[in-house]
């Protein structure tokens, strides 16, 4: 099974390159064509990609904070937090986006929400690794998710953007409250 070369988009075995072209130059067509792919392949590729990005993040965390961690008394418990909290928050993110889409009377199922948000987050994470263009990459990933959610759930772009950004706003609110409680105000 060749995970990189999917004939469902390119038709000639150049599926990966064709996907990249569509992601950057025609997201509408990308979401039309990606919906026809086999679910198992997409889930497997998603899990491999997210796992790889998570591993890179963990390695970078320990490279940057390795000696600092010993000084601060960090132990393996923090490794578990760094590894599993983001994954848990990610699935909560998917759930919140889907609930908001359903509140806006979106027509697609959870899998379609999962698919769009995953492609968008992977795009944002990959761009996020590049210091100068990272912010622009995240902005493009919001645009990309807006198009995808709008297409697969048949809702307006405004409702799609609101659905995608709602969990971010919730997370920022929770973090703000926690900081306020921990540090007694700003």
C-alpha positions in Angstrom: 0.0 0.0 0.0 1.6 3.3 -1.1 0.4 6.0 1.2 2.1 8.9 -0.7 0.9 8.1 -4.2 -2.8 8.2 -4.2 -4.4 7.9 -7.6 -7.7 9.4 -6.4 -6.6 12.9 -6.9 -3.9 12.9 -9.6 -5.1 9.9 -11.6 -1.6 9.3 -12.9 0.1 8.3 -9.6 1.3 11.8 -8.8 -1.4 12.3 -6.1 0.9 13.8 -3.5 2.2 16.6 -5.8 -1.2 17.2 -7.1 -2.6 17.5 -3.5 0.1 20.1 -2.7 -0.8 22.1 -5.8 -4.5 22.0 -5.0 -3.9 22.9 -1.3 -2.1 26.1 -2.3 -3.7 27.1 -5.5 -7.2 25.7 -5.5 -8.5 24.6 -2.1 -12.1 24.4 -3.4 -11.1 21.7 -5.9 -8.9 20.0 -3.2 -11.9 19.5 -0.9 -14.1 18.3 -3.9 -11.5 15.6 -4.7 -10.2 14.6 -1.3 -13.8 13.7 -0.2 -13.6 10.7 -2.7 -10.5 9.1 -1.1 -10.7 6.1 1.1 -11.2 6.9 4.7 -8.7 4.4 6.1 -5.8 5.9 4.1 -6.6 9.4 5.2 -6.9 8.5 8.9 -3.6 6.6 8.7 -1.8 9.4 7.0 -3.3 11.9 9.5 -2.2 9.9 12.5 1.3 9.4 11.1 1.6 13.1 10.3 0.3 14.3 13.6 2.4 11.8 15.5 5.5 12.9 13.6 4.8 16.6 14.3 4.1 15.8 17.9 7.4 13.9 18.2 9.3 16.8 16.6 7.6 19.2 19.1 8.6 17.0 22.0 12.2 16.7 20.8 12.4 20.5 20.3 10.9 21.0 23.7 13.5 18.9 25.4 16.4 20.3 23.3 15.4 23.8 24.3 14.4 23.0 27.9 16.5 19.9 28.6 19.0 21.4 31.0 16.5 24.0 32.2 14.1 21.2 33.0 16.6 19.7 35.5 17.1 23.1 37.0 13.4 23.6 37.4 12.8 20.1 38.7 10.9 18.8 35.7 10.6 15.0 35.5 9.0 12.4 33.3 5.5 13.5 34.5 6.0 16.6 32.4 7.0 14.5 29.4 3.7 12.7 29.7 1.9 16.1 29.8 3.8 17.4 26.8 3.0 14.2 24.9 -0.6 13.6 25.8 -2.3 16.9 26.6 -1.9 18.2 23.1 -3.5 15.1 21.6 -6.4 15.3 24.0 -6.9 19.0 23.3 -6.8 18.2 19.6 -9.7 15.8 19.8 -11.6 18.2 22.0 -10.9 20.8 19.3 -12.4 18.5 16.6 -15.4 17.9 18.8 -16.0 21.6 19.5 -15.7 22.5 15.8 -18.2 19.8 14.9 -20.7 20.9 17.6 -20.6 24.5 16.3 -20.9 23.3 12.7 -24.0 21.3 13.8 -25.4 24.4 15.6 -25.1 26.2 12.3 -27.1 23.3 10.7 -24.1 21.9 8.8 -24.9 18.8 6.8 -21.7 16.7 7.0 -20.7 14.1 9.6 -18.0 14.2 12.2 -15.6 12.4 9.9 -15.8 15.3 7.4 -15.1 17.8 10.2 -12.2 15.7 11.3 -10.8 15.6 7.8 -11.0 19.3 7.1 -9.6 20.3 10.5 -6.8 17.8 10.3 -5.7 19.0 6.9 -5.8 22.5 8.1 -3.9 21.9 11.3 -1.2 19.9 9.5 -0.8 22.8 7.1 -0.6 25.3 9.9 1.9 23.1 11.9 4.2 22.7 8.9 4.2 26.4 8.2 4.6 27.0 11.9 8.0 25.4 11.8 9.3 28.2 9.5 9.9 31.2 11.8 9.3 34.0 9.3 6.3 32.7 7.5 4.7 30.8 10.4 2.1 33.3 11.2 1.1 33.7 7.6 0.9 29.9 7.3 -1.5 29.8 10.3 -3.6 32.5 8.7 -3.7 30.5 5.5 -4.7 27.4 7.4 -7.7 29.3 8.9 -8.7 30.3 5.3 -8.2 26.7 4.2 -10.3 25.3 7.0 -13.0 27.9 6.3 -13.3 26.8 2.6 -13.2 23.1 3.6 -15.9 23.4 6.4 -18.0 25.5 4.2 -17.9 23.0 1.3 -18.3 19.7 3.2 -21.0 21.0 5.6 -22.7 23.3 3.1 -22.6 26.4 5.4 -21.5 30.0 4.8 -17.9 31.0 5.0 -18.6 33.1 8.1 -20.2 30.2 9.9 -17.3 27.9 8.8 -14.7 30.4 10.1 -16.7 30.9 13.4 -16.8 27.1 13.8 -13.1 26.7 13.3 -12.1 29.7 15.5 -14.5 29.0 18.4 -12.2 26.4 20.1 -9.3 28.7 19.9 -11.3 31.5 21.6 -12.4 29.0 24.3 -8.8 27.8 24.8 -7.5 31.4 25.1 -10.2 32.2 27.6 -9.4 29.1 29.7 -5.6 29.9 29.6 -6.4 33.5 30.6 -8.4 32.4 33.6 -5.8 29.9 34.7 -3.0 32.6 34.5 -5.2 35.0 36.4 -5.8 32.4 39.1 -2.2 31.3 39.3 -0.6 34.7 39.3 -3.4 36.7 41.1 -4.1 39.1 38.2 -2.2 40.7 35.5 
